[in-house]
Amino acid sequence: MAQEASSVRNARRAGMITTRGHAVRTGPELSSAPLVVRSREEEETVVTFPHLVWKEFLSGLAMMVFLLAVSVQVNAPLLQPANTAVTPNPAKAPWYFLGLQELLERFPPVMAGVIFPGMVLVGMVLVPYLDRNPSRRPEDRKLAIGLFTIYVTMAVAFVIIGTVFRGPNFSWYWGQVLGHPGLNSKV
Amino acid sequence: MSSGSYEQNPIKAFASEVWGSVFRHGLPTTDKVAARTALTNFFLHIHPVRVKKSAIRVSYTLCLGGLSFFLFIALTISGLFLMFYYIPSVGQAYQSIKDIQYVATFGLVMRNIHRWAAHAMVITVWLHMARVFYQGAYKPPRQFNWVIGTALLLITLLLSFTGYLLPWDQLAVWAITVGTNLGKYGPIVGPVSRYIMLGGRNVGQAALTRFYVLHVIALPLLGFVLMVIHFWRVRKDGFTGGL
């Protein structure tokens, strides 16, 4: 009996069955996998109300407290009224698009504006169909996790670079981190 | 709580009847009552009655999906209050933001909540995607729910982007000018897409009207519909858990 339960667990770990015990139709290579019917006592369950609802309530409450605390202390930015005759320098996109702006700074427009973002967008949508590895265990997914970590690191790095290290004309700028030299000297 | 006391007090009996008609079940004192409550309550029906214990560990989900939805609700409510005052006109938008900040009661804090919650939502949605990826939770049978999730991430970014323009200050107009310039390199539709987004060649009244309509009606509605499908599929496919 215990052996049977562990085989259910292994099959689920390998992604061959769903949590409801349905066989997964991923391709001919898996069609020989045995259909395993879920045994109720196999994994410990709890009622969602109140166990999950309570956690959701507390996390929402914590977020509300955090939002209120920040909103009381820090005001949303509001600069001068819009003036199309005066271009601020640097002119930056919202922070979540700074990665794209950073790419355009470094690569020709066709690569930075079409090929890279297109690959990221299409690749992101197709992730579940490109990744044919049925296992969910991190040790079986070194390639997928490696590639995604490269993407995450680059995305975060570009946003930080765009926000902090890009000054006038969107050129490299240490001023925000080290202080502007002109502000410290008595010129 | 005995029924005897209600028979003696008609007001209490009536109150009890009204209460009982709204909330069909009491507090979840036993698993059976909890299950019946979850089944018969519209708002709780979003969840299955039972879940694997491992699937709702805070260290597993980090509450990121739930927090994203919470922020969406917070943004909808705070945005509603802002809409009472905001005027989507090039000549009046900036002044109406000033009115929100300095004239409307709690207007400043309401605008701050809206702004910071929007930034927070971009972050939580993005982290939720990363969390789902690292746990391989998009694998069969949940492939299509990942696709819906990427659409929701895109809508979150577009909601934030369209909202960015509305204050009509220097930050807004130039960020949108730069942002829409990024889009013009897109294949085939690239140059046209900027014109369609802005309703012209420059960021002007046409762009403000389009961004406003997208921001307050079209994108939230589309996002809400996709969210409902997203949650429904999570419920039907079962929670992953158990890594």
Boltz contact constraints between the chains, C-beta under 6 A:
constraints:
  - contact:
      token1: [A, 15]
      token2: [B, 139]
      max_distance: 6.0
  - contact:
      token1: [A, 18]
      token2: [B, 141]
      max_distance: 6.0
  - contact:
      token1: [A, 19]
      token2: [B, 238]
      max_distance: 6.0
  - contact:
      token1: [A, 20]
      token2: [B, 238]
      max_distance: 6.0
  - contact:
      token1: [A, 24]
      token2: [B, 140]
      max_distance: 6.0
  - contact:
      token1: [A, 26]
      token2: [B, 140]
      max_distance: 6.0
  - contact:
      token1: [A, 43]
      token2: [B, 52]
      max_distance: 6.0
  - contact:
      token1: [A, 44]
      token2: [B, 53]
      max_distance: 6.0
  - contact:
      token1: [A, 45]
      token2: [B, 50]
      max_distance: 6.0
  - contact:
      token1: [A, 45]
      token2: [B, 52]
      max_distance: 6.0
  - contact:
      token1: [A, 46]
      token2: [B, 53]
      max_distance: 6.0
  - contact:
      token1: [A, 47]
      token2: [B, 31]
      max_distance: 6.0
  - contact:
      token1: [A, 47]
      token2: [B, 34]
      max_distance: 6.0
  - contact:
      token1: [A, 47]
      token2: [B, 35]
      max_distance: 6.0
  - contact:
      token1: [A, 47]
      token2: [B, 50]
      max_distance: 6.0
  - contact:
      token1: [A, 48]
      token2: [B, 38]
      max_distance: 6.0
  - contact:
      token1: [A, 48]
      token2: [B, 47]
      max_distance: 6.0
  - contact:
      token1: [A, 48]
      token2: [B, 51]
      max_distance: 6.0
  - contact:
      token1: [A, 49]
      token2: [B, 28]
      max_distance: 6.0
  - contact:
      token1: [A, 49]
      token2: [B, 34]
      max_distance: 6.0
  - contact:
      token1: [A, 49]
      token2: [B, 37]
      max_distance: 6.0
  - contact:
      token1: [A, 49]
      token2: [B, 38]
      max_distance: 6.0
  - contact:
      token1: [A, 49]
      token2: [B, 44]
      max_distance: 6.0
  - contact:
      token1: [A, 50]
      token2: [B, 28]
      max_distance: 6.0
  - contact:
      token1: [A, 52]
      token2: [B, 47]
      max_distance: 6.0
  - contact:
      token1: [A, 52]
      token2: [B, 56]
      max_distance: 6.0
  - contact:
      token1: [A, 56]
      token2: [B, 66]
      max_distance: 6.0
  - contact:
      token1: [A, 59]
      token2: [B, 63]
      max_distance: 6.0
  - contact:
      token1: [A, 59]
      token2: [B, 66]
      max_distance: 6.0
  - contact:
      token1: [A, 59]
      token2: [B, 67]
      max_distance: 6.0
  - contact:
      token1: [A, 60]
      token2: [B, 70]
      max_distance: 6.0
  - contact:
      token1: [A, 63]
      token2: [B, 67]
      max_distance: 6.0
  - contact:
      token1: [A, 63]
      token2: [B, 70]
      max_distance: 6.0
  - contact:
      token1: [A, 67]
      token2: [B, 113]
      max_distance: 6.0
  - contact:
      token1: [A, 67]
      token2: [B, 117]
      max_distance: 6.0
  - contact:
      token1: [A, 70]
      token2: [B, 116]
      max_distance: 6.0
  - contact:
      token1: [A, 71]
      token2: [B, 109]
      max_distance: 6.0
  - contact:
      token1: [A, 71]
      token2: [B, 112]
      max_distance: 6.0
  - contact:
      token1: [A, 71]
      token2: [B, 113]
      max_distance: 6.0
  - contact:
      token1: [A, 71]
      token2: [B, 116]
      max_distance: 6.0
  - contact:
      token1: [A, 75]
      token2: [B, 112]
      max_distance: 6.0
  - contact:
      token1: [A, 76]
      token2: [B, 111]
      max_distance: 6.0
  - contact:
      token1: [A, 76]
      token2: [B, 112]
      max_distance: 6.0
  - contact:
      token1: [A, 76]
      token2: [B, 115]
      max_distance: 6.0
  - contact:
      token1: [A, 77]
      token2: [B, 171]
      max_distance: 6.0
  - contact:
      token1: [A, 78]
      token2: [B, 167]
      max_distance: 6.0
  - contact:
      token1: [A, 78]
      token2: [B, 169]
      max_distance: 6.0
  - contact:
      token1: [A, 79]
      token2: [B, 169]
      max_distance: 6.0
  - contact:
      token1: [A, 79]
      token2: [B, 170]
      max_distance: 6.0
  - contact:
      token1: [A, 79]
      token2: [B, 171]
      max_distance: 6.0
  - contact:
      token1: [A, 80]
      token2: [B, 170]
      max_distance: 6.0
  - contact:
      token1: [A, 81]
      token2: [B, 94]
      max_distance: 6.0
  - contact:
      token1: [A, 82]
      token2: [B, 168]
      max_distance: 6.0
  - contact:
      token1: [A, 82]
      token2: [B, 169]
      max_distance: 6.0
  - contact:
      token1: [A, 82]
      token2: [B, 170]
      max_distance: 6.0
  - contact:
      token1: [A, 82]
      token2: [B, 173]
      max_distance: 6.0
  - contact:
      token1: [A, 88]
      token2: [B, 170]
      max_distance: 6.0
  - contact:
      token1: [A, 88]
      token2: [B, 174]
      max_distance: 6.0
  - contact:
      token1: [A, 91]
      token2: [B, 174]
      max_distance: 6.0
  - contact:
      token1: [A, 91]
      token2: [B, 178]
      max_distance: 6.0
  - contact:
      token1: [A, 93]
      token2: [B, 175]
      max_distance: 6.0
  - contact:
      token1: [A, 93]
      token2: [B, 178]
      max_distance: 6.0
  - contact:
      token1: [A, 93]
      token2: [B, 179]
      max_distance: 6.0
  - contact:
      token1: [A, 94]
      token2: [B, 164]
      max_distance: 6.0
  - contact:
      token1: [A, 94]
      token2: [B, 175]
      max_distance: 6.0
  - contact:
      token1: [A, 96]
      token2: [B, 122]
      max_distance: 6.0
  - contact:
      token1: [A, 96]
      token2: [B, 157]
      max_distance: 6.0
  - contact:
      token1: [A, 97]
      token2: [B, 179]
      max_distance: 6.0
  - contact:
      token1: [A, 100]
      token2: [B, 182]
      max_distance: 6.0
  - contact:
      token1: [A, 109]
      token2: [B, 185]
      max_distance: 6.0
  - contact:
      token1: [A, 113]
      token2: [B, 185]
      max_distance: 6.0
  - contact:
      token1: [A, 114]
      token2: [B, 185]
      max_distance: 6.0
  - contact:
      token1: [A, 114]
      token2: [B, 187]
      max_distance: 6.0
  - contact:
      token1: [A, 124]
      token2: [B, 150]
      max_distance: 6.0
  - contact:
      token1: [A, 125]
      token2: [B, 147]
      max_distance: 6.0
  - contact:
      token1: [A, 125]
      token2: [B, 150]
      max_distance: 6.0
  - contact:
      token1: [A, 128]
      token2: [B, 138]
      max_distance: 6.0
  - contact:
      token1: [A, 128]
      token2: [B, 143]
      max_distance: 6.0
  - contact:
      token1: [A, 128]
      token2: [B, 146]
      max_distance: 6.0
  - contact:
      token1: [A, 136]
      token2: [B, 136]
      max_distance: 6.0
  - contact:
      token1: [A, 148]
      token2: [B, 133]
      max_distance: 6.0
